[in-house]
Amino acid sequence: MKSRINEILNGTRNASKSVLLISFTLLLIILPLSLMRNSHESPPVISAVRSRSSLNSTSKTETESESEEGCDIFSGTWVPYPEGPYYNHETCPWIVDQQNCIKFGRPDREYMHWRWKPNQCELPLFNATQFLKLVKGKKMVFVGDSVGKNQMWSLLCLLNQVSKAEDFSERFSSNPIYFKQYYFEDYNFTLANLWSPYLVKSMDDDPDGHTYSSIMRLYLDEADEAWTNQVADFDIVIFSAGHWFFRPLLFYENKKLVGCNKCNKENVTDLTFYYGYRKAFRTAFKAITDLRRYNGITFLRTFSPSHFENGDWNKGGNCIRTKPFTKEEVKLDGFVLEVYLTQEDEFKAAQKEARKKGLKFLMLDTTEIMLLRPDGHPNNYGHSKGKNVTLNDCVHWCSPGPVDTWNEFLQYMMNMENQDSSGSKIERIF
């Protein structure tokens, strides 16, 4: 079902700031999902892998020796890893409270002691020095929702091992909720996040103000200017979006209402969220491909499943498991598979068009991999700043935790591109 590695290696500002700020703070740790239901408790039985050595060595790297052409790094299994994580809540200042599971009392530690093992090769350990050398003088941005920001926090912590970043967010934005920006002076490297959970233009449909159950309008053929006005200045753009599309939505095209998702309005066709999801990615990919000054590399990080069990997010649902699923316990199927295939279809079509313009589109194929990690969420061990509420978060990922693997994938793929001798535009980036 997955794409082969050689295939993948080639609301907006129109909504009021207060509306989006409320939405952001409320939904940062919870989202309206009724997802993975699985009552199996059998622990996975799998073998151990080698220990970590020379974590930030700049000698001949594991990446160079193990980046075999044709190895599918996204086909494999989670295996026990006895050594500790790359960082913790005391060594990294960038972990946000919503994902700071150990700080807020999570008693178990096993979820931090698993690594992804591809079937045909090894996934190299993250090498912060090497990563920073790859991106020296460059700018990287995560575009999308708070799960994408989750990956950015992880990357900040991983890089913090060798270089300290400075928060420049307030220098470049009047509201840093929407545009986070960090600068590594030692390497002249900028790492940023642009908040755009739908990727397309959106606004609240209720003129009286926003509520949790209020309906949002999505203009599916208009990319969100919150990111389109910024990304041409970046060398690496990483898209991710998903969970916000499950809420009630009205779909507009050519300024006209064409349907909805769970809107319960008379004479409005329920097109389901798949329709809006497909069109949003299609519009976003076309927008970045058509940007005149953009010569960067574009990544899609595929949908990250949640793992609510024993009820929905607001009806007692939780995620209390302490070990990964095995592939015998859970399969990539149902709506998660459909979401993944929707992204994959739009990605492949966009990749084909981008190639004509000398641009690279690459896919971080993490959906099935993260489906196997019900143990990696904060559950009730994350705290929303300034909010006296306890709601289980089975959407985002603890830091440190399995989210760090996404950046191991990212470094692997960037190293592969660095070795590319095809003469394409990517050589001007790395």
C-alpha positions as CSV (number, residue, x, y, z in Angstrom):
1,M,0.0,0.0,0.0
2,K,2.8,2.3,0.8
3,S,4.7,4.3,-1.8
4,R,8.2,3.1,-2.5
5,I,11.0,5.2,-1.3
6,N,12.3,5.8,-4.8
7,E,8.9,7.2,-5.7
8,I,8.8,9.7,-2.9
9,L,12.4,10.7,-3.2
10,N,12.2,12.4,-6.6
11,G,-8.3,29.5,10.0
12,T,-6.7,32.2,7.8
13,R,-6.0,35.8,8.6
14,N,-9.4,36.6,7.2
15,A,-10.8,35.2,10.4
16,S,-10.4,37.4,13.4
17,K,-7.3,36.9,15.5
18,S,-9.4,36.3,18.6
19,V,-11.3,33.5,16.9
20,L,-8.2,31.7,15.9
21,L,-6.5,32.3,19.2
22,I,-9.5,30.8,21.1
23,S,-9.6,27.8,18.6
24,F,-5.8,27.3,18.9
25,T,-5.7,27.3,22.7
26,L,-8.7,25.0,23.0
27,L,-7.9,22.5,20.3
28,L,-4.1,22.4,20.8
29,I,-4.5,19.4,23.2
30,I,-7.9,17.9,22.0
31,L,-9.8,17.5,18.8
32,P,-13.2,16.1,18.0
33,L,-12.3,12.6,17.0
34,S,-13.7,9.1,17.7
35,L,-10.8,7.1,16.5
36,M,-8.9,3.9,17.1
37,R,-10.9,1.4,19.1
38,N,-8.9,-1.7,20.0
39,S,-9.2,-3.7,23.2
40,H,-6.2,-6.0,22.7
41,E,-3.6,-5.7,25.4
42,S,-1.0,-8.3,24.2
43,P,2.5,-6.8,24.3
44,P,4.6,-6.9,21.1
45,V,7.3,-9.5,21.1
46,I,10.2,-8.2,19.0
47,S,14.0,-8.1,19.2
48,A,16.3,-5.4,20.3
49,V,18.6,-3.2,18.1
50,R,22.0,-1.8,18.5
51,S,22.8,0.8,21.1
52,R,23.4,4.5,20.3
53,S,27.1,5.5,19.7
54,S,28.7,8.7,18.6
55,L,25.4,10.5,18.6
56,N,26.7,13.7,17.1
57,S,29.9,12.5,15.5
58,T,31.0,14.2,12.4
59,S,33.2,11.3,11.2
60,K,32.0,9.0,8.4
61,T,28.3,8.6,9.4
62,E,25.9,5.8,9.7
63,T,23.8,7.7,7.2
64,E,26.4,7.4,4.5
65,S,26.9,3.7,5.0
66,E,23.2,2.8,5.5
67,S,21.4,5.0,3.1
68,E,21.2,2.2,0.5
69,E,19.3,3.2,-2.6
70,G,16.0,1.3,-2.8
71,C,15.6,0.7,1.0
72,D,12.1,1.6,2.1
73,I,12.6,3.2,5.5
74,F,8.8,3.4,6.0
75,S,8.3,-0.4,6.0
76,G,9.4,-2.0,9.3
77,T,8.5,-2.4,12.9
78,W,9.0,-0.8,16.3
79,V,11.7,-2.5,18.3
80,P,12.8,-2.1,21.9
81,Y,15.7,0.4,22.4
82,P,17.2,0.3,25.9
83,E,19.1,3.6,25.8
84,G,17.4,6.9,26.8
85,P,15.9,9.5,24.5
86,Y,17.9,12.2,22.9
87,Y,16.7,14.8,25.4
88,N,14.4,15.3,28.3
89,H,12.3,18.0,30.0
90,E,15.3,19.2,31.9
91,T,17.8,19.4,29.0
92,C,15.5,21.0,26.4
93,P,13.8,24.3,27.2
94,W,11.5,24.1,24.1
95,I,9.1,21.4,25.2
96,V,5.6,22.9,25.6
97,D,3.6,21.9,28.6
98,Q,0.9,20.2,26.4
99,Q,3.5,17.6,25.4
100,N,5.7,17.6,28.5
101,C,4.5,14.2,29.8
102,I,7.3,13.4,32.3
103,K,7.2,16.9,33.8
104,F,3.5,16.5,34.6
105,G,3.8,13.1,36.2
106,R,3.5,10.3,33.6
107,P,4.8,7.4,35.6
108,D,5.8,5.0,32.8
109,R,8.9,5.4,30.7
110,E,8.8,2.5,28.2
111,Y,7.2,4.6,25.4
112,M,10.5,6.5,25.1
113,H,12.5,3.2,24.6
114,W,11.4,2.1,21.1
115,R,13.0,2.8,17.7
116,W,11.7,2.3,14.2
117,K,13.6,-0.5,12.4
118,P,13.1,-0.7,8.6
119,N,12.9,-4.2,7.2
120,Q,15.8,-3.8,4.8
121,C,18.3,-1.5,6.5
122,E,18.9,0.7,9.5
123,L,17.4,4.1,10.2
124,P,20.4,6.2,11.4
125,L,20.2,7.9,14.7
126,F,19.6,11.6,14.5
127,N,22.8,13.5,14.2
128,A,22.3,17.2,15.2
129,T,25.7,18.4,14.0
130,Q,25.2,16.8,10.6
131,F,21.6,18.1,10.3
132,L,22.7,21.7,11.0
133,K,25.5,21.4,8.5
134,L,22.9,20.3,5.9
135,V,20.7,23.3,6.6
136,K,23.4,25.9,7.1
137,G,22.3,29.2,5.7
138,K,18.8,27.8,4.9
139,K,15.3,28.4,6.2
140,M,12.8,25.6,7.0
141,V,9.1,26.0,7.9
142,F,6.3,23.7,9.1
143,V,3.0,24.7,7.6
144,G,-0.3,23.4,9.0
145,D,-1.8,22.4,12.4
146,S,-0.5,21.8,15.9
147,V,0.7,18.3,15.1
148,G,3.1,19.8,12.7
149,K,4.2,22.2,15.4
150,N,4.7,19.2,17.6
151,Q,7.3,18.0,15.1
152,M,9.0,21.4,15.1
153,W,9.3,21.4,18.9
154,S,10.9,18.0,18.6
155,L,13.4,19.2,16.1
156,L,14.3,22.2,18.2
157,C,15.0,19.8,21.1
158,L,17.1,17.6,18.9
159,L,19.2,20.4,17.6
160,N,19.5,22.0,21.1
161,Q,22.1,19.3,21.8
162,V,24.7,21.2,19.8
163,S,23.3,24.7,19.1
164,K,21.0,27.0,21.0
165,A,18.2,28.7,19.1
166,E,16.9,32.2,19.8
167,D,13.2,32.9,19.6
168,F,12.7,35.6,16.9
169,S,8.9,35.2,16.7
170,E,8.0,38.6,18.0
171,R,10.4,40.3,15.6
172,F,8.6,39.0,12.5
173,S,4.9,38.8,13.6
174,S,2.5,40.9,15.5
175,N,1.0,37.7,16.8
176,P,3.5,34.9,17.2
177,I,0.6,32.4,17.7
178,Y,0.5,32.3,13.9
179,F,4.2,32.6,13.0
180,K,6.8,31.1,15.2
181,Q,10.4,31.6,14.2
182,Y,13.7,30.5,15.7
183,Y,17.2,31.3,14.6
184,F,20.4,29.3,15.1
185,E,23.1,31.9,14.8
186,D,26.0,29.4,14.7
187,Y,24.6,28.0,11.4
188,N,22.6,30.9,10.1
189,F,19.6,28.5,10.1
190,T,16.0,29.6,10.6
191,L,13.3,27.1,11.8
192,A,9.7,28.3,11.7
193,N,6.0,27.4,11.9
194,L,3.1,28.9,10.0
195,W,-0.3,28.2,11.6
196,S,-2.8,27.2,8.9
197,P,-4.8,24.1,10.1
198,Y,-6.9,24.0,6.8
199,L,-4.2,25.2,4.4
200,V,-6.9,27.1,2.6
201,K,-8.8,30.3,3.3
202,S,-11.2,29.8,6.3
203,M,-13.5,31.9,8.5
204,D,-16.2,31.4,11.1
205,D,-19.7,31.1,9.7
206,D,-21.4,32.6,12.8
207,P,-21.3,36.4,12.8
208,D,-22.0,36.4,16.5
209,G,-18.6,34.8,17.3
210,H,-16.9,31.5,17.6
211,T,-17.9,28.5,19.7
212,Y,-16.5,25.1,19.8
213,S,-19.4,23.6,17.8
214,S,-19.7,26.5,15.4
215,I,-19.3,25.9,11.7
216,M,-16.3,27.1,9.7
217,R,-16.3,28.1,6.1
218,L,-13.5,26.7,3.9
219,Y,-12.8,28.3,0.6
220,L,-11.4,25.2,-1.0
221,D,-10.0,26.8,-4.1
222,E,-8.2,29.7,-2.3
223,A,-4.9,28.9,-0.5
224,D,-4.4,30.5,2.9
225,E,-2.5,33.7,2.6
226,A,-1.2,33.2,6.1
227,W,1.4,30.8,4.5
228,T,1.4,31.7,0.8
229,N,2.7,35.2,1.6
230,Q,5.6,33.8,3.5
231,V,6.9,30.5,2.1
232,A,8.6,31.7,-1.0
233,D,11.4,32.9,1.3
234,F,11.9,29.3,2.7
235,D,14.1,26.6,1.3
236,I,12.3,23.6,2.9
237,V,8.5,23.5,3.5
238,I,6.8,20.7,5.4
239,F,3.0,20.4,5.1
240,S,0.8,18.5,7.5
241,A,-2.9,18.8,8.3
242,G,-5.8,16.6,9.2
243,H,-7.7,16.7,12.5
244,W,-9.4,20.0,12.0
245,F,-11.2,18.7,9.0
246,F,-13.4,16.4,11.2
247,R,-15.3,19.4,12.6
248,P,-18.5,20.9,11.0
249,L,-17.4,22.7,7.8
250,L,-19.0,24.5,4.9
251,F,-17.3,24.1,1.6
252,Y,-17.1,27.0,-0.9
253,E,-15.7,27.0,-4.4
254,N,-15.8,30.0,-6.7
255,K,-17.3,31.9,-3.7
256,K,-20.3,29.6,-3.8
257,L,-21.5,27.0,-1.2
258,V,-21.1,23.6,-2.8
259,G,-21.6,21.3,0.2
260,C,-20.5,20.6,3.7
261,N,-19.2,18.2,6.3
262,K,-21.6,17.4,9.3
263,C,-23.3,20.8,8.9
264,N,-26.9,19.5,9.3
265,K,-28.2,22.3,7.0
266,E,-31.3,21.9,4.8
267,N,-30.6,21.8,1.1
268,V,-26.8,21.5,1.6
269,T,-25.2,18.3,0.5
270,D,-23.0,16.5,3.0
271,L,-19.9,15.8,0.9
272,T,-18.0,14.4,3.9
273,F,-14.7,15.6,5.1
274,Y,-12.8,13.6,2.5
275,Y,-14.1,16.1,-0.2
276,G,-12.7,19.1,1.6
277,Y,-9.5,17.4,2.6
278,R,-8.7,16.4,-1.0
279,K,-9.5,19.8,-2.4
280,A,-7.5,21.6,0.4
281,F,-4.3,19.7,-0.4
282,R,-4.8,20.0,-4.1
283,T,-5.1,23.8,-3.7
284,A,-2.1,24.0,-1.3
285,F,0.1,21.9,-3.6
286,K,-0.8,23.9,-6.6
287,A,-0.3,27.2,-4.8
288,I,3.3,26.4,-3.7
289,T,4.2,25.0,-7.1
290,D,3.0,28.2,-8.8
291,L,4.8,30.6,-6.5
292,R,7.2,32.5,-8.7
293,R,10.1,32.9,-6.2
294,Y,9.8,29.4,-4.6
295,N,12.7,27.1,-5.5
296,G,12.6,24.9,-2.4
297,I,11.9,21.3,-1.5
298,T,8.4,20.4,-0.4
299,F,7.6,17.6,2.1
300,L,4.2,16.1,3.0
301,R,4.1,14.5,6.4
302,T,1.2,12.2,6.1
303,F,-1.8,12.0,8.5
304,S,-1.0,11.2,12.2
305,P,-3.8,9.0,13.7
306,S,-5.1,9.6,17.1
307,H,-5.9,6.7,19.6
308,F,-9.0,7.5,21.7
309,E,-10.4,4.4,23.3
310,N,-13.3,3.8,25.7
311,G,-15.2,6.8,24.3
312,D,-14.8,9.9,22.2
313,W,-12.5,12.8,23.2
314,N,-15.2,14.5,25.2
315,K,-16.9,11.4,26.5
316,G,-14.2,9.8,28.6
317,G,-12.0,8.6,25.8
318,N,-8.4,8.0,26.7
319,C,-5.1,6.5,25.6
320,I,-3.5,4.7,28.5
321,R,-1.5,2.0,26.7
322,T,2.2,1.7,27.5
323,K,3.4,-0.3,24.6
324,P,3.1,-0.1,20.8
325,F,0.7,-2.3,18.9
326,T,2.0,-5.1,16.8
327,K,0.9,-5.4,13.1
328,E,-1.2,-8.3,14.1
329,E,-3.1,-6.2,16.6
330,V,-4.0,-3.3,14.3
331,K,-4.2,-2.7,10.6
332,L,-4.2,0.4,8.5
333,D,-7.8,0.3,7.2
334,G,-11.1,2.1,7.5
335,F,-11.2,5.9,7.6
336,V,-7.5,6.2,8.5
337,L,-6.6,4.4,5.3
338,E,-8.9,6.5,3.3
339,V,-7.4,9.7,4.7
340,Y,-4.0,8.4,3.9
341,L,-4.9,7.4,0.4
342,T,-6.5,10.8,-0.2
343,Q,-3.3,12.6,0.7
344,E,-1.2,10.1,-1.3
345,D,-3.3,10.7,-4.5
346,E,-3.0,14.4,-4.3
347,F,0.7,14.2,-3.5
348,K,1.5,12.1,-6.5
349,A,-0.4,14.3,-8.8
350,A,1.3,17.4,-7.4
351,Q,4.7,15.7,-7.5
352,K,4.3,15.0,-11.2
353,E,3.5,18.7,-11.9
354,A,6.3,20.0,-9.7
355,R,8.8,17.8,-11.5
356,K,8.0,19.7,-14.7
357,K,9.2,22.9,-13.0
358,G,12.3,21.3,-11.5
359,L,10.8,21.2,-8.0
360,K,11.0,18.3,-5.6
361,F,8.1,16.9,-3.6
362,L,8.9,14.3,-1.0
363,M,6.7,12.3,1.4
364,L,7.3,11.5,5.0
365,D,5.1,8.4,5.1
366,T,4.3,8.2,8.8
367,T,0.6,7.2,9.0
368,E,0.9,3.4,9.5
369,I,4.0,3.8,11.6
370,M,2.2,6.1,14.1
371,L,-0.9,4.0,14.0
372,L,1.2,1.4,15.9
373,R,2.0,3.9,18.7
374,P,-1.0,4.3,21.0
375,D,1.4,4.6,23.9
376,G,3.0,7.9,22.7
377,H,0.3,10.4,23.5
378,P,0.1,12.8,26.5
379,N,-3.3,11.5,27.5
380,N,-3.9,13.5,30.7
381,Y,-0.2,14.2,31.3
382,G,-0.1,17.4,29.4
383,H,-1.2,20.9,30.6
384,S,-2.7,23.7,28.5
385,K,-1.1,26.9,29.6
386,G,-3.6,29.1,31.5
387,K,-6.4,26.6,31.3
388,N,-7.7,24.8,34.4
389,V,-9.1,21.9,32.5
390,T,-8.2,18.2,32.3
391,L,-8.9,16.7,28.9
392,N,-7.2,13.6,27.5
393,D,-4.9,14.3,24.5
394,C,-4.7,11.3,22.3
395,V,-3.8,13.4,19.2
396,H,-0.5,15.0,19.9
397,W,2.7,13.2,21.0
398,C,4.8,13.3,24.1
399,S,8.2,15.0,23.8
400,P,10.5,13.1,23.9
401,G,8.7,10.2,22.3
402,P,7.9,8.7,18.9
403,V,7.5,12.1,17.3
404,D,11.3,12.3,17.3
405,T,11.3,9.5,14.7
406,W,9.8,11.9,12.2
407,N,12.9,14.0,12.3
408,E,15.1,10.9,12.0
409,F,13.2,10.2,8.7
410,L,13.6,13.9,7.7
411,Q,17.3,13.8,8.2
412,Y,17.6,10.5,6.3
413,M,15.7,11.9,3.3
414,M,17.7,15.1,3.3
415,N,20.9,13.1,3.3
416,M,19.6,11.1,0.4
417,E,18.9,14.3,-1.5
418,N,22.3,15.7,-0.6
419,Q,23.8,12.7,-2.4
420,D,21.7,13.3,-5.4
421,S,23.8,13.9,-8.5
422,S,21.0,14.4,-11.0
423,G,21.7,18.1,-11.5
424,S,18.2,19.1,-10.3
425,K,17.3,22.3,-8.4
426,I,17.6,20.5,-5.1
427,E,21.3,20.8,-5.3
428,R,20.9,24.5,-4.8
429,I,19.2,23.8,-1.5
430,F,21.5,21.3,0.1
